[in-house]
Amino acid sequence: MTAPIQTPFADHGDPFMPFPENAPTPDDLPALDPKEIADLPVEMLAVLRHEIDARLKRDKAAKARLDGALNLRYATRAAEERRAAGKDTGTARFDDGDFTVVADLPKRVEWDQDKLAAMVERIRAAGDDPAQYVDIAFKVPERKYAAWPDNIRAEFEPARTVKTGTLKVEIVPQEGDR
């Protein structure tokens, strides 16, 4: 059994008063309905958020260490397997004991945007359609858009759609509560 959750967030009596023994832990959350979780006291939500963030940080560090160890163990062998197959990137498969190791080295291609723009202009000047060779996309950085005069912004407005990202909520104790 784990020790009761103690928190400096409680504001009823002893600031380190443990939560009740039946308080949910991060391991309990997948089985609970979101409404049940939302109805928990704010102090408990703050503790759960803190515990989950700490667990994620620890797990990311553990994954980074394990990935580093796997790279140390298998990178050379995977490179040899890819070289034998006549490729620089992609997936290499080989056995280690009773396991098959699948080592994937993805290809990441970057294109020089200025050089591509010059190539597009040469293709256009030659009377050909650059869209047959390259995908062309236009982007407007939001800070530039915000700095434009109203008349220019009005011209671009029909081409602009604003979408929202994911809401992120933090629970921070107020200064006087500490």
N, C-alpha and C positions, 0 to 999 in steps of 0.2 A: 504494500500500500504506500502511496506517495504521501509526503508531508503536506499538510494543508497549505493552500496558497496564502502567502502573506504579502501585503502590499502597503506602500506608503500612501495609496490613493484613498483609503477608507477615511471617512470624516465623522465617524460615530464612535467616540471614546478613544481607546488606544489606537494610535495610527498604524500599529503593526498587528492589529487583531486579525487572526486567521479567518478566512472565509469558512463558511459551513463545510462540513465533510462531504456533502453531496454536490459541491460546486463542480461544474463541468471543467474538464481539462481539454487541451487542444486535441487529444485523441478522441474525445467524445463528440466533437463538433460535426464530423461527417454524418453521424446518425441522427443529429437533431435537425428539426425544421428551422429554416431561417427565421421564422417568426418567433420561435422559442428563444433563439439566440438574441434576437433584437430586443426581446423583453427582459433580458438579464440586466441587473444593475450596472450603471456606467462604470463603476469601479471594477467589476468583474470583466466587462468588455475590455477595459484598459489593460488589465492583467493578461487576459487571453491574447490581445494584440501583441503585448510585450513578449510573452512566451513564444508565440508563433514567429515573430520577427527574429528572436534570438535563435530559435531552432533552425529557421531558414538560413541565417548567417552561418551557423555551425555546419549545416548540411552542405552549403555551397563550398565552404572551406574544405570539408571532407571530400567532396566530389572533385575539387581542383587537385587535391593531393593524390587521389586515386588515379585521375586522368593523367597526371604527371608521371606516376609510377608505371601506368600502362604504356605511355609513350616511351619511357626509358626501356621498358622490357621488349616492346614490339616494333618500334619505329624502324630500326635497321632491317629487321627481317621483312617487314612490310615493303620497305623501299626495294629490297632485293627481289621480292616477288613481283612487284610492279615492273621493275627493270627487266626481269626475265620475260614478262608478258609484253614488253615493248611499249610500256606506257609510263608517264610521269605522275599522273594523278589517277584517281578512281579507287576502286575497291580491290583489296588483296585478301585472299582467303588462304589460311594455312592451319595446320593442326598443331596443338600444344597439348600433349597428353591425350586425355579423352575429350578435349574441347576443340572446336573450330574457332579460330580467331578471325574476325572480320574487321579489317582495318581500312577505313575509308578516308582518303585524302581528297577532299572536294576541290574542284577547279574554281578559282575566283578570278574572273576576268574584269579588268578595269580599262576603260577607254578614255583617252585624252579628249575632253570635250571640245577644246579649241581646234584640235586637228580634225576631229569628226565634222565640226561645223565647216571647216575649209573644204573637206571632201564633199560635203553635201552641196556646197556652192559650186564646186567644179562639176559635179554630176548635173546640177541644174543648168549650168552654163553650157554644158554639152548637149542640152536638150532632152536629157533623160529624167525620169522620175526618181528622186532619191528615196521615196517611200518603198521602192522595190528592193532597196538594199539596207535601209536602216529604219528603226522606229524613231519617230520624232515626237518629243513631248515638250510642252511649254510649262514653265512653273513661274509663279509669282511669289516671292517671299512676302510674308504677311507684313513685316516691318516696312518694306518698300511700298506695298499697297497702302498702308496707313499713312505714309508720308506724301502720297500723291495729292494733287489738287482735286477738289470735288468733281470738276467736270471730267477729268480723266477717269476717276474712280467710277463715275456714273456710266461711262462707256463700257467698262470691264465688268460691271456688276452682274449682267445676265450670264456671264461665264463662270461666276463664282458661286460655290456651294460651301456652306460652313457645316461641319459635322463636329460632334463632341467626342471626346475620348471617354475613358472609364473614370468614374468618380473615385477619388481616393480620400478616405476619411482617417484623420488622426485623432487620438484622444490624448490631450495634454493636460496635466494637472495645472490648476491656476496657481499663480505665485503665492497667494495667501494660504493655500492648502498644504503647503509643504512644511 
